[in-house]
Amino acid sequence: QIEKAEKPIDEAAQAKRLQSREQKVSAGINELLIWVKDIVRNGILTVPEKGAAYWDNMARRMVDAQASGMAAMVKNLGATNFWNEGWQDNFMDKLLQLYLVAEGYQHLPGINPLLQQDIRSAIGFTVNQDELRQQSGLTDTWLVIGKESRDEEQITIEQNWLYGLKSNQYALVLHFVVRGQVAQISLSAGMYLDAELSYFPSVIPYRAIIKNHAAAKPGSPNDIQSFKGWHQVSAQETSLNSRLPFRNEMPFMVEALRPVQYQKQWWLQDQEGYLCRIALGFKNIWQLMALSGGEPLTMSVIGKENAYRPLGVWHQNNYKTI
């Protein structure tokens, strides 16, 4: 049997396509920056009055410019809940992230190579996962601390957050599953696996792919290197933001947190008495209260800066998702 020869890669054609895309992205970014500056120049008090078309038109322009990541950021900006008290802070934070990525792309040559990768990923440029799999990864026993799924058209996007028991590293593993099919690797919150993960290039390695894996025996709270309270989390947040100011929310393991109600809102109180707000939209507060029974628990939370939502807790030496 004669093996069919692999078609050689036309590197010149690849380079030409990439150059064409870079030009489209640059043109789109220029328009986006004018749009952002107009929002700031005109003030944000009238922003809630803008209709859906205002955001959709710019998002579509970013899609046309082959900058899908920027399109998603524009849509997220338009999805701000303008009925919430203090929406201005949330809106300006998202607008600033959009601006930082756009400005960063215009100055790529003078930027740290890993930060360049973060900017390109935020814009929508992809990384060759076959090449990632060829690189050496991080082998550890991983606990799946949380899982969330959402549907976008015909695709289900699974977010799996993992914690390495030996390395004390966190990872986000994304699965994109076409409707009617199943993911190549089925992960469920609370499971343990011995696995090698390869991280995407970044100044803060976080998103990863699983190169190989096997089932692992359950761990215990003693295996967790958790933060002692919100002061330590805040210090870590400051460090992360200094390296990647447009990063997304990330998970943390924090010990001795207790849900409390204060000023008609729910908060997580650490062992020193400091409070951090539970993110709006968290629906499982009564399940959390039942597990806590008023006692502090080591908890995995995900969020950013001043609001977090619980993913799971250690209860009677077992990890339980919420």
C-alpha positions as CSV (number, residue, x, y, z in Angstrom):
1,Q,0.0,0.0,0.0
2,I,1.4,3.4,-1.0
3,E,1.1,6.1,1.6
4,K,-0.3,9.3,0.5
5,A,2.3,12.0,0.7
6,E,1.5,14.9,3.0
7,K,0.8,18.1,1.2
8,P,3.7,20.5,1.8
9,I,3.0,23.7,3.8
10,D,3.1,26.8,1.6
11,E,4.9,29.1,4.1
12,A,4.9,32.0,1.6
13,A,1.1,31.8,1.3
14,Q,0.7,31.4,5.1
15,A,2.8,34.6,5.6
16,K,0.8,36.4,3.1
17,R,-2.5,35.5,4.7
18,L,-1.1,36.5,8.2
19,Q,0.0,39.8,6.8
20,S,-3.4,40.4,5.3
21,R,-5.1,39.7,8.6
22,E,-2.7,41.9,10.5
23,Q,-3.6,44.8,8.2
24,K,-7.3,44.2,8.7
25,V,-6.9,44.0,12.5
26,S,-4.8,47.2,12.5
27,A,-7.5,49.1,10.5
28,G,-10.2,47.8,12.9
29,I,-8.2,48.7,16.0
30,N,-7.8,52.3,14.7
31,E,-11.5,52.6,14.3
32,L,-12.1,51.1,17.7
33,L,-9.7,53.5,19.4
34,I,-11.6,56.5,17.9
35,W,-14.9,54.9,19.2
36,V,-13.5,54.4,22.7
37,K,-12.1,58.0,22.8
38,D,-15.5,59.3,21.7
39,I,-17.2,57.5,24.6
40,V,-14.7,59.1,27.1
41,R,-14.9,62.6,25.4
42,N,-18.7,62.6,25.5
43,G,-18.9,61.3,29.1
44,I,-20.5,58.0,30.2
45,L,-23.7,59.4,31.8
46,T,-25.6,59.0,28.5
47,V,-24.2,55.6,27.7
48,P,-27.2,53.7,29.2
49,E,-29.4,55.5,26.6
50,K,-27.5,53.9,23.7
51,G,-29.4,51.2,21.9
52,A,-28.3,47.7,21.1
53,A,-27.3,48.7,17.6
54,Y,-24.5,51.0,19.0
55,W,-22.7,48.0,20.5
56,D,-23.6,45.5,17.8
57,N,-22.3,47.7,15.0
58,M,-18.9,48.0,16.5
59,A,-18.8,44.3,17.4
60,R,-19.6,43.4,13.8
61,R,-16.8,45.8,12.7
62,M,-14.4,43.9,14.9
63,V,-15.6,40.6,13.4
64,D,-15.0,42.0,9.9
65,A,-11.5,43.0,11.0
66,Q,-10.9,39.4,12.1
67,A,-10.5,40.5,15.7
68,S,-13.1,38.2,17.3
69,G,-11.7,38.8,20.8
70,M,-12.3,42.5,20.6
71,A,-15.8,41.8,19.3
72,A,-16.5,39.8,22.4
73,M,-15.1,42.6,24.6
74,V,-17.3,45.2,22.9
75,K,-20.4,42.9,23.4
76,N,-19.4,42.5,27.0
77,L,-19.2,46.2,27.4
78,G,-22.7,46.7,25.9
79,A,-24.0,43.9,28.2
80,T,-23.2,46.1,31.3
81,N,-26.2,46.1,33.7
82,F,-26.9,49.9,33.7
83,W,-29.6,49.4,36.3
84,N,-27.1,48.3,38.9
85,E,-25.9,50.9,41.4
86,G,-22.2,51.7,40.7
87,W,-22.4,50.4,37.1
88,Q,-19.9,53.1,36.2
89,D,-17.0,51.4,37.9
90,N,-17.6,48.1,36.1
91,F,-18.2,49.9,32.8
92,M,-15.0,51.9,33.0
93,D,-13.0,48.9,34.0
94,K,-14.1,47.0,30.9
95,L,-13.6,50.1,28.7
96,L,-10.1,50.5,30.0
97,Q,-9.2,46.8,29.3
98,L,-10.5,47.3,25.7
99,Y,-8.3,50.4,25.4
100,L,-5.2,48.7,26.8
101,V,-5.4,45.8,24.4
102,A,-6.0,48.1,21.4
103,E,-3.2,50.4,22.3
104,G,-0.9,47.5,23.2
105,Y,-1.4,46.0,19.7
106,Q,-0.3,49.3,18.1
107,H,3.0,49.1,20.0
108,L,3.7,45.3,19.9
109,P,7.4,45.5,18.7
110,G,8.5,47.2,21.9
111,I,6.6,44.9,24.3
112,N,7.8,41.8,26.2
113,P,7.3,38.7,23.9
114,L,5.0,36.9,26.3
115,L,2.9,40.0,26.8
116,Q,2.7,40.3,23.0
117,Q,1.2,36.8,23.0
118,D,-1.4,37.9,25.6
119,I,-2.4,40.9,23.5
120,R,-2.7,38.8,20.4
121,S,-4.7,36.2,22.2
122,A,-7.1,38.9,23.6
123,I,-7.6,40.2,20.0
124,G,-8.4,36.7,18.7
125,F,-5.2,35.3,17.2
126,T,-5.0,31.6,18.0
127,V,-2.1,29.4,19.2
128,N,-1.3,26.2,17.4
129,Q,-2.3,23.5,19.9
130,D,-0.3,20.8,18.1
131,E,2.8,22.8,18.8
132,L,1.8,23.3,22.4
133,R,1.5,19.5,22.8
134,Q,5.1,19.2,21.6
135,Q,6.4,21.3,24.5
136,S,7.1,20.0,27.9
137,G,4.3,20.6,30.4
138,L,3.6,20.6,34.1
139,T,2.8,17.2,35.6
140,D,0.8,17.2,38.8
141,T,-2.2,15.8,40.6
142,W,-5.0,18.2,39.6
143,L,-8.3,18.9,41.3
144,V,-11.1,20.2,39.1
145,I,-12.3,22.9,41.4
146,G,-15.1,24.2,39.2
147,K,-16.9,23.8,35.9
148,E,-19.3,26.0,34.0
149,S,-20.8,25.7,30.5
150,R,-22.5,28.1,28.1
151,D,-24.0,27.7,24.7
152,E,-23.0,30.0,21.8
153,E,-24.9,29.1,18.6
154,Q,-24.1,25.5,17.8
155,I,-21.2,25.2,20.2
156,T,-21.0,24.5,24.0
157,I,-18.1,26.2,25.7
158,E,-16.9,24.4,28.8
159,Q,-14.7,26.2,31.3
160,N,-12.8,23.9,33.7
161,W,-10.8,25.3,36.5
162,L,-8.0,23.1,37.9
163,Y,-5.7,23.3,40.9
164,G,-2.3,21.5,41.1
165,L,-1.9,20.0,44.5
166,K,2.0,19.9,44.3
167,S,2.7,22.9,42.2
168,N,0.0,25.2,43.7
169,Q,-0.8,26.3,40.2
170,Y,-4.1,27.1,38.7
171,A,-5.2,26.3,35.2
172,L,-8.2,27.0,32.9
173,V,-9.0,24.3,30.4
174,L,-11.5,25.2,27.7
175,H,-13.4,22.6,25.7
176,F,-15.4,23.6,22.6
177,V,-18.0,21.0,21.9
178,V,-20.2,21.0,18.8
179,R,-23.8,20.3,19.7
180,G,-24.6,16.6,19.6
181,Q,-21.0,15.6,20.2
182,V,-19.0,15.0,23.4
183,A,-15.7,16.5,24.6
184,Q,-12.6,14.4,24.0
185,I,-11.8,14.6,27.8
186,S,-14.8,14.6,30.1
187,L,-14.0,16.6,33.3
188,S,-16.4,17.0,36.2
189,A,-16.0,19.3,39.2
190,G,-14.5,17.6,42.2
191,M,-12.6,14.9,40.2
192,Y,-8.9,14.3,40.6
193,L,-6.5,13.4,37.8
194,D,-2.8,12.9,37.3
195,A,-2.1,14.9,34.2
196,E,0.5,16.8,32.2
197,L,-0.7,20.3,31.2
198,S,0.8,22.6,28.7
199,Y,0.2,26.3,29.3
200,F,-0.5,28.8,26.5
201,P,2.3,31.4,26.3
202,S,1.5,34.3,28.7
203,V,3.1,36.5,31.3
204,I,0.7,34.8,33.7
205,P,0.4,31.1,32.6
206,Y,-3.2,30.2,33.2
207,R,-5.0,28.8,30.1
208,A,-3.8,25.3,29.4
209,I,-4.5,22.1,27.5
210,I,-4.3,18.5,28.9
211,K,-1.6,16.5,27.1
212,N,-2.2,13.2,28.9
213,H,-4.1,12.2,32.0
214,A,-5.1,9.3,34.3
215,A,-7.5,9.0,37.3
216,A,-6.0,9.9,40.6
217,K,-6.9,9.2,44.2
218,P,-8.7,12.0,46.1
219,G,-6.7,14.5,48.1
220,S,-7.5,16.3,51.4
221,P,-7.5,19.9,52.6
222,N,-3.9,19.3,53.9
223,D,-2.8,19.2,50.3
224,I,-4.0,22.7,49.6
225,Q,-1.7,25.8,49.9
226,S,-4.5,28.3,50.4
227,F,-4.4,32.0,50.9
228,K,-4.8,33.0,54.6
229,G,-7.3,35.8,53.9
230,W,-8.3,38.7,51.7
231,H,-5.1,40.7,52.4
232,Q,-3.1,37.9,50.8
233,V,-5.5,37.6,47.9
234,S,-5.3,41.4,47.4
235,A,-1.5,41.3,47.3
236,Q,-1.7,38.6,44.7
237,E,-4.2,40.5,42.7
238,T,-1.9,43.6,42.7
239,S,1.0,41.4,41.4
240,L,-1.1,39.8,38.7
241,N,-2.5,43.2,37.6
242,S,0.9,44.7,37.4
243,R,2.0,42.0,34.9
244,L,-1.3,41.7,33.0
245,P,-3.7,44.6,33.5
246,F,-6.3,43.3,31.1
247,R,-6.5,39.8,32.5
248,N,-9.8,38.0,33.2
249,E,-11.1,36.7,36.5
250,M,-9.0,33.9,38.1
251,P,-9.6,31.4,40.9
252,F,-8.1,31.4,44.4
253,M,-8.1,28.9,47.3
254,V,-8.8,30.8,50.5
255,E,-9.0,29.3,54.0
256,A,-11.5,30.0,56.7
257,L,-14.2,31.9,54.8
258,R,-17.6,32.3,56.2
259,P,-20.7,33.7,54.3
260,V,-22.3,36.6,56.2
261,Q,-25.0,39.1,55.4
262,Y,-24.2,42.8,55.8
263,Q,-26.2,45.9,54.6
264,K,-28.6,43.6,52.7
265,Q,-25.7,42.0,50.7
266,W,-23.9,38.7,51.0
267,W,-20.1,38.7,51.8
268,L,-17.3,36.3,52.5
269,Q,-15.6,37.1,55.8
270,D,-12.1,35.8,56.5
271,Q,-10.6,34.9,59.8
272,E,-9.3,38.4,60.5
273,G,-12.8,39.8,59.9
274,Y,-12.3,41.4,56.5
275,L,-15.1,41.2,54.0
276,C,-15.3,40.7,50.3
277,R,-18.6,40.9,48.4
278,I,-20.1,37.8,46.8
279,A,-20.6,38.6,43.1
280,L,-24.0,39.5,42.0
281,G,-25.8,36.7,40.3
282,F,-24.4,33.9,42.6
283,K,-27.5,31.7,43.0
284,N,-26.4,29.1,45.5
285,I,-26.1,31.1,48.7
286,W,-28.4,28.9,50.7
287,Q,-26.5,25.8,49.6
288,L,-23.3,27.5,50.8
289,M,-25.0,28.5,54.1
290,A,-26.1,24.9,54.7
291,L,-22.6,23.6,54.1
292,S,-21.1,26.3,56.3
293,G,-23.6,26.2,59.2
294,G,-22.0,29.4,60.3
295,E,-18.5,27.9,60.5
296,P,-15.6,29.0,58.3
297,L,-14.6,26.8,55.4
298,T,-11.6,26.5,53.0
299,M,-13.1,27.7,49.8
300,S,-12.3,28.1,46.1
301,V,-13.5,31.3,44.7
302,I,-13.3,33.0,41.3
303,G,-13.5,36.7,40.6
304,K,-11.4,39.8,40.4
305,E,-10.5,42.6,42.8
306,N,-13.6,43.3,44.9
307,A,-16.2,40.6,44.1
308,Y,-15.9,36.8,44.0
309,R,-18.3,33.8,43.6
310,P,-17.7,30.5,45.3
311,L,-16.9,27.5,43.2
312,G,-16.6,24.9,45.9
313,V,-15.7,24.2,49.6
314,W,-13.8,21.7,51.7
315,H,-16.5,20.1,53.9
316,Q,-15.7,17.1,56.2
317,N,-12.4,16.5,54.3
318,N,-14.2,16.3,51.0
319,Y,-14.3,18.9,48.2
320,K,-17.9,19.8,47.3
321,T,-18.8,22.1,44.4
322,I,-21.5,24.7,44.8
